[in-house]
Amino acid sequence: AFGFIPGSFSFIFNDDIINVSDNVVSDADRIVVRVGAIVNDIPENTPGTTRTNIGEVTFLVGNSTAFIRDTETIEIVGPQFTLDKVADVEVVQGGDIVSYTVTFAPVASNFAGPVFDAVLTDPLLPGWLTLVAGSVAFVNLPAGGGAISEAGGVITVTAPVVMPGETVVITYQALVEPTVVAGTILPNTASGRGDSYPGINPEGVEREY
């Protein structure tokens, strides 16, 4: 039988289990229970936090109840990353070509985890900056690969997983439109995101970063 209360569960055998002694420890002597658990997305579960799980077996020895207990501790990990964007020039005129480099890099630490489903978005400024066709390229890719797309002046970079220590680096060129008025500030901003589970978690629980 199977029992469950919040925070724990139990298996209850409805009959005696008899293990005949043969002085050999094999799979026939073992009862294996595999349990899958999801770390809850709550503020207390920050990267670096440890959680200890307790397993216990109770049984009868004669007329007395005995138990065996063991624990297993896990450390919660999570991604931290930086996003850096630089241009090769700071002052431009209409008709100039600007080269941009964008770097998405997880921060390595003792409790760093992979960034899953990473998305880097870099929208240009319609009417002010126009992407030079064919100029977007990877400089560095994570081992899991990645893809680049462009639509409506928005560059989108995706990577299924970026491990700590890996980086995603792209470069591209943009044309400063000749109609841009002198003194205009061109704030070209990239953004990035990722989450804690590859693809879609079947339990619907994943943490976004």
N, C-alpha and C positions, 0 to 999 in steps of 0.2 A: 504494500500500500504506500501511497505517497501523500505526505502532508506538507502544508505550506502556511507559514505565517509571515507577515512582513519582516524582511531582514534575514529569514532563515527558512530551511525546508528540511524534511526528514523522509527517509525510506524505512518502512516497517515491514519486516519479513513475517508472514503469517504462520510460518511453521519453523521447526528446528532446522538448522543447517549443520550437517554432520560432515566433518572433514576427517577422513580416515588417515591415520598416520602412516606414511611410507618413507619418511626421512628424506623426501625430495620436495623442494619448493618449486612449483611449476604454476602455469596459468590455472590449473585445476584447483589451486589453493587460494586463488585471489578472487575478490569481488571488486570490480573496477567501476566507479561511478564518475563520469565526466560531466562537469557542470560549466556552462558558459554564462558569463556575467558581463554586463555593460556598466562602465563607470558613469555614474549620473552626472549630468551637466549642471552642477551646482557650484556656487562660489567657493565652497570649502575645498573642492577638488582642483586645486591649482597645481601646476607643474612643480615637481619636487616633493609633493605630499605623498606619504606612504599610507597604505591601507592593509590591515592584517585580517585574513580570513581564517576561521577556525573550523576544523572538521573533527567530528567526534563519533566514535562507535561505542555503543553500550551493549553489554551482553551479560548473561548469567554464568556465574561460576558456582556451581552448587546452588545454594539458596541465596547467594549474594550477587548484587549487581556490580559489575566492573566496567571500566571504560578505558579506551585508548584515545588520546587527543593529539592532534598535530596542527600546526599553523603554517601559513604561507603568506609572506609579505610581498606586495607589489609596490612599485613606485609609479606615480602618475607622471607622464611626460606630456609635453605639448609644444607645438611650434612657436617660435618667435622669429620674426623676420624683419629685414630692413628693405626699404625701397629707395633707390637713389637714381636721380635723373640729372644729366648734365648736358649742356650744349657746348659746341666748340667755340662759339663766340657769344658775347654778351650785348654787343651793339650791332644793329643791322640796319640796312636800308631796303626799300622796296626792290624786289627782284633778286635779293641775296638768297643763297642756299645755306640752310643751317643743318648741321649734323648733330643728332641727338644719340645719347647712349643711356639706356635704362637697365638698371641692375636690380634683380629681385634675389635676395640672399637670406636664407635662414640663419639665425644666430646659433652658433654651437655653444652648448653648455652641458653640464652633467645630467640635466633632465630635459634636454631638447628632444623633440619628436619630429617625425616627418610632416611636411605640409602636403595634404592630399587635395586633389581637385583645385590646384592653384590656377588663378585667373588674374592676369595683368591687363589692365585697360588703360589706353592712352588716347584720349580724344584730342584731335587737333582743333584749331580755331577756324571755323568756316568763314571765308571772306578775308581772313588774315594770313593763315598758314595753310598750304596745300601740300599733301604728301606727294613726294616725288615717286612716280610709279616704279615699282620693282626695287626700291631702295631698302625695304625692310628685310633684315636678315638676322639670324642668330649668330652671336659671337661665342656664346657658351650655352650648352644644353645639359640638363641633368641626365643621369643614366637612364631614367624612365622615358626620355624623349619629350617632345612638345610640338606645338603647332602654332602657326601665325595666320590670322585672318584680318581682312580690312574691309570695312563697309561704312559708307557715309562719312568718311574722314575719321573713323574710330579704329585704332589698332587694338586687336585683342590677341593675347598670348595665353595659351593653356598648356598645363603640364599635369599629368595624372598624379605624380608624386615628386616632391623635391626633398631630398634627405638633408639633414644637418651637414654643413660643409660644402654642399653643392650650390651652384648659382645658375640663375637664368639671366642671360645678358643679350639684349637686342640693340641694334643700331638702325637708324633710318634718317632720311633727309627730308626736309620740308622747305618749300619755296615761300618766301615772304612776298605776299601779293604786292604788285606795284602801286596799288591804290591805298596802301596803309599810310596813314598820316604820320608825319614826323612827331616824335614824342609819345607815340602809343606804346603802352606796355603790353607785351604778349605773354600772358600767364598760361603756359602750357603744362598741365598737371597730369601725372599718371597716378593710378591707384592699384592696389593689389589686395587679394583676399585668398583664403584657403580654408580648409576644415580638417577635422580630426579623423575622418573615416573615408576609405577609398570608395568612390561611387556613392550609391544610396544605401544607407544603413537600413536593413530590413525592420529594425525595431524603431526606426524614426528618430534616433538619438545621435546627434553629432554636434560638435562644437565648432562654431565659425570663428575665424580670426581675421 
